Amino acid sequence: MSFPLVYEVNTRVWLRECAARAGRPVTLAEVPGDVVREWAAHGFTHVWLMGVWRTGPKARAVALADARARAALTAALPDWRVEDVQGSPYAIAGYQVDEALGGDAGLARFRRQLAAHGLKLLLDFIPNHVGLDHPWLDAWPDYFVRSPVARPETFALPGANPAVWVAHGKDPNFPAWPDTAQLDHRNPALRAALIAELLAVAGRCDGVRADLAMLALNDVFHRTWSAFPSPHAPLEREFWTEAIAAVWRAHPEFLFLGEAYWGLEPALQTLGFDFTYDKALYDELVLRDPSAVARHLLEDSSPRFVQHSAHFLENHDEPRAAALFYPEEHRAAALLVLGLPGLRLLHEGQLTGACRPAAVQLVRRAAEPPAPEIQAMYDGLLRALRESCVGRGRPLLLRPRAAWPGNGTWRNLLLIQWQARPEQFDLVVVNLVPHRSQCYAPLVVPDLGQHHWALRDLLGTERYLRVGADLEQQGLYLDVPPYAAQLFHFQPAG
């Protein structure tokens, strides 16, 4: 089985930087070949172009006026100017590629360029809301959550007679997004229109990252918006059941990645999502709680759930990993995320140790020179993955055993075995604490006891010979240093 390795790119900023290096405008139709070749050489399978869709002046004006948005802009780019702000790429005016980025024709050419190097393309799909510039607000106002009277977090629909107020898009746990309008998933016509848009998007890429996918679930939508009137009877079928089935009829290999929280990830996987965000793992890593990490992966989650989760240390919504972790713990956490079965997500700037947060409304970012230690770390990790079968073989999360009575340090260790060929396999070993830890790793390999095994650490210099019968009877003894990040390749000793 092969698991995706995805690289998220902030499209508007990245193309601007490509243009600065080239000394001329660069669109998606003119991406330098060496950029794509480098992505392929790193082992990425997919590129997620974040923020390609058309936005408009109304949403941009709100971003410039909103105090929360301005604070985020300043945190990301202290010297930002008005011309640096284009507005949120999640307040879209339509599913057409921004002409400044090369338009739909430029995207098609870029997709062909990716495919020539074995890479696939992911794009955004936003099921919950659209931007204030979207033509549906004029043409189909009944597609939106509305009120006959003014309410908090609504806006008066221009030209409506009688007057009507439209709700801004909202996550029920946070203030509404004032640059958006909330779509009404109770309306069957809206669902049909959204599915038509999704089908059009699916014809231009190989998968989508569904923004806040859980907000479109019937129960979540009802709890958020039941106080707003609707002429439509509640819909029994889930939006995602219909949408995913429609896309797969036309594009059977299409990939669905869902941004999801609140423990609703299994529900979305059941509805057809290939992968959903594993925010719980991210939070536990940030909290430096190795027992919670192990409990999440080995006790609270089924192997199937882990394999259908998207693992990450950062993305455009989270702080930069280099700003959260010291280099040693960063390396251990990064190997865990990359070594797990499931979709593995890396973020533009993560590989070079960027520390400034991303602000998606901006088309310029602060200049940050690469951090040599972080850059070398990721180069080494990605090179080791390519030399192993991690991400491409049969995965198994192992339960470490105590090295001796009273030694509880086994709880700090995460062990992931990968096997793609009968007589070779790999073992990811991660120690999440700043002190040595010991355990026995109970390897599960056919005919393990029939060979002597040569081990070498693809991330270091360690080499060992081990007797297969001993490994079969007691497991592999490990005594690893603080924040160990090791990837052992096993093959029969010659």
C-alpha positions as CSV (number, residue, x, y, z in Angstrom):
1,M,0.0,0.0,0.0
2,S,1.2,3.5,-0.8
3,F,0.5,6.5,1.4
4,P,0.5,10.1,0.2
5,L,3.3,12.5,1.1
6,V,1.8,16.0,0.5
7,Y,3.5,19.4,0.2
8,E,1.3,22.4,0.9
9,V,2.2,25.5,-1.1
10,N,0.9,29.0,-0.5
11,T,0.3,29.6,-4.2
12,R,0.0,33.4,-4.3
13,V,3.1,34.0,-2.2
14,W,5.2,31.2,-3.8
15,L,4.5,32.5,-7.4
16,R,5.5,36.0,-6.3
17,E,8.8,34.7,-5.0
18,C,9.4,32.7,-8.1
19,A,8.9,35.9,-10.1
20,A,11.3,37.8,-7.9
21,R,14.0,35.1,-8.5
22,A,13.3,35.0,-12.3
23,G,13.1,38.8,-12.6
24,R,9.8,38.6,-14.5
25,P,6.2,37.6,-13.8
26,V,5.7,33.9,-13.2
27,T,2.3,32.2,-13.4
28,L,1.3,28.6,-13.0
29,A,2.0,28.2,-16.7
30,E,5.6,29.1,-16.3
31,V,6.8,27.4,-13.1
32,P,10.5,26.6,-13.4
33,G,11.2,23.0,-14.0
34,D,13.8,22.7,-11.3
35,V,11.1,23.5,-8.7
36,V,9.0,20.6,-9.6
37,R,12.0,18.3,-10.0
38,E,13.1,19.1,-6.5
39,W,9.6,18.2,-5.1
40,A,9.8,14.9,-6.9
41,A,13.3,14.3,-5.7
42,H,12.2,14.8,-2.1
43,G,9.6,12.0,-2.6
44,F,6.4,14.0,-2.5
45,T,3.5,12.3,-4.2
46,H,1.1,15.3,-4.2
47,V,1.3,19.1,-4.2
48,W,-1.5,21.0,-2.5
49,L,-1.8,24.4,-4.2
50,M,-3.5,26.4,-1.4
51,G,-5.3,29.5,-2.5
52,V,-5.7,29.4,-6.3
53,W,-9.4,30.4,-6.5
54,R,-10.7,33.8,-7.5
55,T,-11.4,36.3,-4.7
56,G,-12.9,39.8,-4.9
57,P,-12.7,43.4,-3.6
58,K,-15.4,43.1,-1.0
59,A,-13.7,40.3,0.9
60,R,-10.4,42.1,0.6
61,A,-11.9,45.3,2.1
62,V,-13.2,43.3,5.1
63,A,-9.8,41.7,5.6
64,L,-8.2,45.2,5.7
65,A,-10.8,46.5,8.1
66,D,-11.2,43.6,10.5
67,A,-9.1,44.0,13.7
68,R,-8.5,40.2,14.1
69,A,-7.3,39.9,10.5
70,R,-5.0,42.9,10.8
71,A,-3.5,41.5,14.0
72,A,-2.7,38.2,12.1
73,L,-1.2,40.2,9.2
74,T,1.1,42.0,11.6
75,A,2.2,38.8,13.3
76,A,3.1,37.3,10.0
77,L,4.5,40.4,8.3
78,P,5.2,43.3,10.6
79,D,5.9,45.7,7.7
80,W,2.8,44.7,5.6
81,R,1.3,47.3,3.3
82,V,-2.1,47.5,1.8
83,E,-0.9,46.2,-1.5
84,D,0.3,43.0,0.2
85,V,-3.3,42.1,1.2
86,Q,-5.4,40.2,-1.3
87,G,-8.0,38.8,1.1
88,S,-8.6,35.3,2.3
89,P,-8.3,32.5,-0.3
90,Y,-11.2,30.9,1.7
91,A,-13.6,33.8,0.9
92,I,-13.8,32.8,-2.8
93,A,-15.7,34.6,-5.5
94,G,-15.8,31.5,-7.6
95,Y,-14.0,28.2,-8.5
96,Q,-12.0,29.8,-11.3
97,V,-8.3,30.1,-11.0
98,D,-7.3,33.7,-10.4
99,E,-6.1,35.2,-13.6
100,A,-3.1,36.7,-11.9
101,L,-2.0,33.2,-11.1
102,G,-2.4,32.0,-14.7
103,G,-6.1,31.2,-14.9
104,D,-7.6,27.8,-15.5
105,A,-5.3,27.3,-18.6
106,G,-2.2,27.9,-16.4
107,L,-3.4,25.4,-13.8
108,A,-3.9,22.8,-16.5
109,R,-0.4,23.3,-17.8
110,F,1.0,23.1,-14.2
111,R,-0.9,19.9,-13.6
112,R,0.6,18.4,-16.7
113,Q,4.0,19.5,-15.5
114,L,3.4,17.8,-12.1
115,A,2.2,14.6,-13.8
116,A,5.4,14.4,-16.0
117,H,7.3,14.0,-12.7
118,G,4.9,11.6,-11.1
119,L,3.2,14.2,-8.9
120,K,-0.5,14.7,-8.4
121,L,-2.4,18.0,-7.6
122,L,-4.6,18.8,-4.7
123,L,-6.8,21.9,-4.6
124,D,-9.1,23.6,-2.0
125,F,-12.8,23.0,-1.8
126,I,-14.9,25.1,0.7
127,P,-18.3,23.5,1.4
128,N,-19.4,25.8,4.2
129,H,-19.3,29.3,2.8
130,V,-18.3,31.6,-0.1
131,G,-16.9,35.1,-0.1
132,L,-18.9,38.3,-0.2
133,D,-18.1,38.8,-4.0
134,H,-19.7,35.4,-5.0
135,P,-22.3,35.8,-7.8
136,W,-24.7,33.4,-6.0
137,L,-25.5,36.2,-3.5
138,D,-27.3,38.1,-6.3
139,A,-28.5,35.2,-8.4
140,W,-29.5,32.6,-5.8
141,P,-30.0,34.3,-2.4
142,D,-31.9,31.3,-1.2
143,Y,-28.6,29.3,-1.3
144,F,-27.7,31.1,2.0
145,V,-28.7,31.0,5.6
146,R,-30.9,34.1,6.0
147,S,-33.0,36.0,8.5
148,P,-35.9,38.4,8.0
149,V,-34.5,40.6,10.7
150,A,-31.0,41.8,11.6
151,R,-29.1,39.5,13.9
152,P,-25.5,39.4,15.2
153,E,-23.0,38.2,12.6
154,T,-25.3,38.9,9.6
155,F,-25.3,41.5,6.9
156,A,-28.1,43.1,4.9
157,L,-28.3,41.6,1.4
158,P,-28.0,44.6,-1.0
159,G,-31.1,45.2,-3.2
160,A,-33.3,42.6,-1.4
161,N,-37.0,43.6,-1.2
162,P,-38.3,42.7,1.3
163,A,-35.1,43.2,3.3
164,V,-33.2,40.1,4.2
165,W,-30.0,39.5,6.3
166,V,-27.5,36.8,5.4
167,A,-25.4,35.0,8.0
168,H,-21.6,35.2,7.7
169,G,-19.8,31.8,7.5
170,K,-19.2,30.4,10.9
171,D,-17.5,27.7,13.0
172,P,-19.9,27.5,16.1
173,N,-16.9,27.7,18.5
174,F,-15.5,31.0,17.1
175,P,-16.7,34.4,15.8
176,A,-18.0,34.4,12.3
177,W,-15.8,35.2,9.3
178,P,-17.0,38.7,8.2
179,D,-15.7,38.3,4.7
180,T,-17.9,35.3,4.0
181,A,-21.6,34.3,3.5
182,Q,-22.9,31.0,5.0
183,L,-24.3,28.4,2.6
184,D,-27.5,26.7,3.6
185,H,-27.1,23.0,3.4
186,R,-30.8,22.4,4.1
187,N,-31.6,23.6,0.6
188,P,-31.4,20.7,-1.9
189,A,-30.7,23.1,-4.7
190,L,-27.7,24.5,-2.9
191,R,-26.4,20.9,-2.4
192,A,-26.8,20.2,-6.1
193,A,-25.0,23.4,-7.1
194,L,-22.2,22.6,-4.7
195,I,-21.8,19.1,-6.1
196,A,-21.7,20.6,-9.6
197,E,-18.9,22.9,-8.5
198,L,-17.1,20.0,-6.9
199,L,-17.3,18.0,-10.1
200,A,-15.9,20.9,-12.1
201,V,-13.0,21.2,-9.6
202,A,-12.4,17.4,-9.8
203,G,-11.9,17.7,-13.5
204,R,-8.9,20.0,-12.9
205,C,-7.0,18.1,-10.2
206,D,-6.4,14.8,-8.5
207,G,-7.9,15.5,-5.1
208,V,-9.3,18.2,-2.8
209,R,-8.6,19.3,0.7
210,A,-12.1,20.0,2.0
211,D,-12.0,23.1,4.3
212,L,-13.7,22.5,7.7
213,A,-15.4,19.4,6.3
214,M,-17.3,18.6,9.5
215,L,-19.4,21.8,9.3
216,A,-21.4,20.2,6.4
217,L,-22.5,17.3,8.5
218,N,-26.3,17.3,9.1
219,D,-26.1,17.2,12.9
220,V,-23.4,19.9,13.1
221,F,-25.3,22.2,10.6
222,H,-28.5,21.8,12.6
223,R,-26.9,22.6,15.9
224,T,-25.2,25.7,14.4
225,W,-28.1,27.1,12.3
226,S,-31.4,25.7,13.5
227,A,-32.4,29.1,15.0
228,F,-32.4,30.5,11.4
229,P,-35.6,29.8,9.5
230,S,-35.7,27.5,6.5
231,P,-38.6,26.5,4.1
232,H,-36.9,23.2,3.5
233,A,-37.5,19.9,5.3
234,P,-34.4,18.4,7.0
235,L,-32.4,16.3,4.6
236,E,-31.7,12.7,5.7
237,R,-28.7,12.0,3.5
238,E,-25.4,13.5,4.3
239,F,-24.0,16.0,1.8
240,W,-20.6,14.2,1.7
241,T,-22.3,10.8,0.9
242,E,-23.8,12.4,-2.2
243,A,-20.8,14.6,-3.2
244,I,-18.1,11.9,-2.9
245,A,-20.3,9.3,-4.7
246,A,-20.8,11.8,-7.6
247,V,-17.2,12.5,-7.9
248,W,-16.1,8.9,-7.7
249,R,-18.5,8.0,-10.5
250,A,-16.6,10.3,-12.8
251,H,-13.1,10.1,-11.2
252,P,-12.7,6.8,-9.3
253,E,-9.2,7.6,-8.1
254,F,-10.0,11.1,-6.8
255,L,-8.6,11.8,-3.3
256,F,-10.6,13.4,-0.5
257,L,-8.7,15.0,2.4
258,G,-10.9,16.5,5.1
259,E,-10.0,19.2,7.6
260,A,-11.9,17.9,10.6
261,Y,-12.0,18.3,14.4
262,W,-14.1,17.5,17.5
263,G,-13.9,13.8,17.2
264,L,-15.9,13.7,14.0
265,E,-13.1,12.4,11.9
266,P,-14.3,8.8,12.0
267,A,-17.7,9.9,10.8
268,L,-16.2,11.6,7.8
269,Q,-14.0,8.6,7.0
270,T,-17.2,6.4,7.1
271,L,-18.8,8.8,4.6
272,G,-16.0,8.3,2.2
273,F,-13.1,10.6,3.0
274,D,-9.7,8.9,2.2
275,F,-8.0,10.9,5.0
276,T,-9.0,13.3,7.8
277,Y,-6.8,15.6,9.9
278,D,-5.3,14.1,13.0
279,K,-5.3,17.2,15.1
280,A,-5.3,15.1,18.3
281,L,-1.9,13.8,17.5
282,Y,-0.6,17.3,16.7
283,D,-2.0,18.7,20.0
284,E,-0.4,15.9,22.0
285,L,3.0,16.4,20.4
286,V,2.8,20.1,21.1
287,L,2.0,19.4,24.7
288,R,5.0,17.1,25.0
289,D,2.9,14.2,26.3
290,P,4.4,10.9,25.0
291,S,2.0,8.8,27.0
292,A,-0.9,10.6,25.4
293,V,0.7,10.2,21.9
294,A,1.0,6.5,22.4
295,R,-2.5,6.2,23.9
296,H,-3.9,8.0,20.9
297,L,-2.2,5.8,18.4
298,L,-2.4,2.5,20.1
299,E,-5.4,2.6,22.3
300,D,-7.9,5.3,21.2
301,S,-7.5,4.8,17.5
302,S,-7.9,1.7,15.3
303,P,-5.2,0.8,12.8
304,R,-7.7,1.7,10.1
305,F,-8.3,5.2,11.6
306,V,-4.6,5.9,11.8
307,Q,-4.1,4.8,8.2
308,H,-6.8,7.1,7.1
309,S,-5.6,10.1,9.0
310,A,-3.5,13.1,7.9
311,H,-0.5,13.6,10.1
312,F,1.3,17.0,10.3
313,L,3.5,19.2,12.5
314,E,2.3,22.4,10.8
315,N,0.0,23.8,8.1
316,H,-1.2,27.3,7.3
317,D,-3.6,27.3,10.3
318,E,-1.0,26.3,12.9
319,P,2.2,27.9,14.3
320,R,5.5,27.0,12.6
321,A,7.0,23.8,13.9
322,A,10.4,25.5,14.2
323,A,8.9,28.1,16.5
324,L,7.4,25.4,18.8
325,F,10.1,22.7,19.0
326,Y,13.8,22.7,19.8
327,P,15.7,21.1,16.9
328,E,16.2,17.7,18.7
329,E,12.6,17.3,19.6
330,H,11.6,18.7,16.2
331,R,13.5,15.9,14.5
332,A,11.9,13.2,16.7
333,A,8.4,14.6,16.1
334,A,9.0,15.0,12.4
335,L,10.1,11.4,12.0
336,L,7.0,10.2,13.9
337,V,4.7,12.1,11.6
338,L,6.5,11.0,8.5
339,G,6.9,7.4,9.7
340,L,3.2,6.8,10.5
341,P,0.8,5.2,8.0
342,G,-1.6,7.6,6.6
343,L,-1.3,10.9,4.7
344,R,1.8,12.8,5.7
345,L,1.6,16.6,5.2
346,L,4.6,19.0,5.0
347,H,4.1,22.8,4.7
348,E,6.0,25.2,2.6
349,G,8.7,26.8,4.8
350,Q,8.7,23.9,7.2
351,L,11.7,22.2,5.4
352,T,13.8,25.4,5.9
353,G,12.9,26.2,9.5
354,A,10.6,29.2,8.9
355,C,9.3,30.6,12.2
356,R,6.9,33.4,11.1
357,P,3.3,32.3,11.1
358,A,1.4,32.2,7.8
359,A,-1.4,34.7,7.1
360,V,-3.4,33.5,4.2
361,Q,-4.7,37.0,3.3
362,L,-1.1,38.1,2.3
363,V,0.7,37.8,-1.0
364,R,4.1,38.6,0.6
365,R,5.8,37.0,3.5
366,A,8.7,38.0,5.8
367,A,12.1,37.0,4.4
368,E,13.6,34.3,6.6
369,P,17.0,32.8,5.7
370,P,17.0,29.0,5.9
371,A,18.0,27.4,9.2
372,P,20.8,25.1,8.2
373,E,20.2,22.6,11.0
374,I,16.5,22.2,10.2
375,Q,17.1,22.1,6.4
376,A,19.7,19.3,6.9
377,M,17.4,17.5,9.2
378,Y,14.5,17.4,6.7
379,D,16.9,16.6,3.8
380,G,18.1,13.6,5.8
381,L,14.6,12.4,6.9
382,L,13.2,12.6,3.3
383,R,16.3,10.8,1.9
384,A,16.0,8.0,4.5
385,L,12.3,7.6,3.7
386,R,13.2,7.1,0.0
387,E,15.8,4.4,1.0
388,S,13.2,2.5,3.0
389,C,9.7,1.2,2.4
390,V,8.2,3.7,4.9
391,G,5.0,4.9,3.3
392,R,5.0,2.2,0.7
393,G,4.9,-1.1,2.5
394,R,2.6,-2.9,5.1
395,P,2.6,-0.9,8.3
396,L,2.3,-2.1,11.9
397,L,2.4,0.0,15.0
398,L,4.2,-2.1,17.6
399,R,3.6,-2.1,21.4
400,P,7.0,-1.8,23.2
401,R,7.6,-4.0,26.2
402,A,9.5,-3.1,29.3
403,A,13.2,-3.8,29.1
404,W,13.3,-4.9,32.7
405,P,10.9,-4.8,35.7
406,G,10.4,-1.3,37.1
407,N,11.7,0.5,33.9
408,G,8.8,2.5,32.6
409,T,10.7,4.3,29.9
410,W,9.2,2.1,27.2
411,R,6.1,4.4,27.4
412,N,8.2,7.1,25.8
413,L,8.9,5.1,22.6
414,L,6.9,4.8,19.4
415,L,7.7,1.9,17.1
416,I,6.4,1.5,13.5
417,Q,7.3,-1.5,11.4
418,W,7.1,-1.4,7.6
419,Q,7.5,-4.3,5.3
420,A,7.3,-4.4,1.5
421,R,9.5,-7.4,0.6
422,P,9.6,-10.9,2.2
423,E,13.1,-10.6,3.6
424,Q,13.6,-6.9,4.2
425,F,11.8,-4.5,6.6
426,D,12.2,-1.2,8.3
427,L,11.6,0.0,11.9
428,V,10.9,3.6,12.9
429,V,12.0,4.3,16.4
430,V,11.1,7.6,18.1
431,N,11.9,8.7,21.7
432,L,9.8,11.7,22.7
433,V,11.5,12.6,25.9
434,P,14.9,14.3,26.8
435,H,16.4,11.3,28.4
436,R,17.4,7.7,27.4
437,S,14.6,5.1,27.1
438,Q,14.7,1.4,26.8
439,C,12.4,-1.3,25.6
440,Y,12.0,-4.5,23.6
441,A,10.4,-4.2,20.2
442,P,8.2,-7.2,19.4
443,L,8.9,-7.5,15.7
444,V,6.1,-9.2,13.6
445,V,7.9,-10.6,10.5
446,P,7.4,-13.9,8.8
447,D,10.3,-16.3,9.2
448,L,12.0,-13.8,11.5
449,G,13.7,-16.7,13.3
450,Q,15.1,-18.3,10.2
451,H,17.8,-15.6,9.6
452,H,20.6,-13.6,11.1
453,W,19.8,-10.0,10.5
454,A,21.9,-7.0,9.6
455,L,20.6,-3.7,10.9
456,R,21.6,-0.2,9.9
457,D,20.2,3.1,10.9
458,L,19.4,5.1,7.8
459,L,19.5,8.3,9.9
460,G,22.8,7.6,11.6
461,T,25.9,5.4,11.7
462,E,24.7,2.5,13.9
463,R,25.1,-1.0,12.5
464,Y,24.3,-4.3,14.2
465,L,24.0,-8.0,13.7
466,R,21.2,-9.8,15.5
467,V,20.2,-13.5,15.7
468,G,16.7,-14.1,14.3
469,A,15.8,-16.7,16.9
470,D,16.5,-14.2,19.7
471,L,14.5,-11.5,18.0
472,E,11.6,-13.9,17.6
473,Q,11.7,-15.0,21.3
474,Q,12.3,-11.8,23.1
475,G,12.1,-8.9,20.6
476,L,14.7,-6.3,19.6
477,Y,16.3,-4.7,22.6
478,L,16.5,-0.9,22.2
479,D,18.4,1.6,24.4
480,V,18.1,4.9,22.7
481,P,19.3,8.4,23.4
482,P,17.1,11.5,24.2
483,Y,14.8,12.5,21.4
484,A,16.0,9.5,19.3
485,A,14.9,9.5,15.7
486,Q,16.1,6.3,14.1
487,L,15.1,4.3,11.1
488,F,16.5,0.8,11.0
489,H,16.7,-1.2,7.8
490,F,16.8,-5.0,8.3
491,Q,18.0,-7.5,5.8
492,P,19.4,-11.0,6.1
493,A,23.1,-11.0,7.0
494,G,25.2,-12.2,4.1
